[in-house]
Amino acid sequence: MNQRRSFLKSSVVLASALSVPAFARAAQTTRVEPVERTLRLYNTHTGESLRSIFWAEGQFVPDALKDINKLLRDHRSGTIAEIDPQLLMLLDRVSGKFGGSDVLHVISGYRSPETNRKLAAASGGVAKHSMHLDGKAIDIRLPGRDLAQLHKAALAARGGGVGYYPKSQFVHMDTGRVRTW
């Protein structure tokens, strides 16, 4: 019985000693979240641009979200809607793959139902129930960067749907289920 206790104690001590390096390795590989998240956006239809810290100290910045909502409004009708904050986080992750200092050119952010109907009637490539209607989708490009690389970064982020439109020179990203086209 005494040998069994001694064996168990030794096993516990050995297991503890062996696990310390694993904890140390895990601590070294843990990602540190940035204190701030910034987006640089340019609306190709209105000519408006902004550089906005939209997330700081662990939360979204309400005034920055309002400014982003305005920039990403339906440029045809002027309708402003709330953009899904997770879409902004997705944009930040994708932009970060390129260093985070590039200006994302926005082709389409929010779309009003009227605008979406007009676009769907004029083109077979517009979904009748587009995620743009819910502020959960954006079409972007990064001038000076290879569109295929932007597409690859969007796919790697696995934040939702990714559409690749090389003829129109943009990548669609949304916060829906993960899918590609």
N, C-alpha and C positions, 0 to 999 in steps of 0.2 A: 504494500500500500504506500509505503514511504517512497519507494522508487517511482511509483506512478505520479505522486504529487510533485516530486522533484523534476520528473520529465515534463509534466504539464507547465510548471513554473518556467523551466528552461525554454519550452516552446513559445510561451507568451513573450518572454524577454526577446527571443530571437525574432519572432514575428514583428514585434515593435521596432526593433533595430532595423530590420529590413524594409519596413514601410516608411521610415523617415526619408530616405532618398527619393522615394516616389512622391511624397508630399512636396519635397523641395522642388522636384522637376515640375510638378503640377503648378506650383506657385510661380515658377519662372515662365511658364507658357500661358498663363492667364492673361487675356487681353485687358488692357486698361481702357475704359471707355473715355472718349474725349469729353472735356468739360463743356465745350461748345460745339455746335454743328452749324455750319454756314452753307447757304446756297447762293450761287451767282446765276441769275436768270436773265434772259433777254427774250422778249416777246417779238417774234419776227413780223407779226401783223401790226402791232401798235408802235413799235420802236422803243417801248419802255424797257428799262432794265432795273435790276436791284441786286444788291448784295445784302443778305439778311442773315443775322444770327437767329435761327428759328428755334433753337433748343439750347438751353443753358442751365447749369446746375441741376440736371436731372429732370427737367420739365420743358414743355413747349412754351414759347414766348408769345402770349396772345397778340400783342401789337404786330409782331413779325408775321404771324399767321394771317392777320387781316391784310397786310401789305401783299403777301404772296397770293392770297385769294383774289385780290384786285388785279394783280398782274396776270393771273391765270384765268381771268374771266372770259366769257364768251365774247370775243371781239366783234362779232357781228351784231349782237343784240345789246351788249353792254351788261348783261346779267352777271352778277357776282354770286358765287356759291362757295360753300365751305369745301376746301380741298382736304382729302383724307390725310391726316398727319403721317400715317404710315407710308403714304406715297412720297412724302418729303424725306422720310428716313431712307426709303429705297433710293431716291435720287442722290442722297448724300453718300450712301454706300457705293453706288455706281460711279459717281463723280470722284470719290476717293480713290478708285482704281487708277485714275489718271492724275493723281496728285491733289485733287480737290480745289485747284485754283482756276480751272477752266470755266468759262461762261457757257452754261447750257442754253442752247437756242430752242425756244419752245415754239412748236408749230401748232399744237392744240393742247389746251388744258381742259377746263370745264366747257361743256356744250349744253346749251338750253335745249329743251325738247324740240322747239321749232327749228333751230339750226340743225339738229341731228336729223330730223325728218327731211329737210331740204338736201342735206349731204347724202343721206341714204337713197333718196330718189334720184340724185344725179350720179351716184357711183355705186357699184355693186360691192365695194370694199368697206362700206360703213355699216356697222351692226345696228340694227333697229333698237336694241337694248344695250347700247354702248355703255361701258363703265365711265366714259367721259361725262355722262349724264349725272352720275353720282359723285363727281369730283374724285374718282378713284383711278383715273388714267391720264396719261400724258404722252405726247409725241414729241421727241426731242432729237437734236443732232448736236455734235460737238465740232464746230468748224476747225479745220486744221488737224483733225483726228480721223483716222480711218473708221468709217461707219461699221465695218465688220468687227472691229475691236470694241466699239461701243456695244454692239449686239452681243458679243461674247461676254462682256462685263455684265450686261443686264441678265443674261442667262445664268451666269455664275452666282449672281445675287440671290436667285431663287425666291424673289419676293412676290411673284404673281405671274401674270401673263406677259409674254414678250412677243411682239410682232416685228418682223424685219421687212422694211420697204426700201430696198436699195435704189429703185428707180425714182422714188420720191425723196430720197435722201433723209429718212428718219427712222428711228426705232420707237416703237410703242411699248410702254410699260404700264402695268396696272397692278393693283393689289388684290386681284381676284385669285382664283386657284392657279397653281403653277401649270402653265401650258405654253405652247409655242406655235407659231404659224409664220 
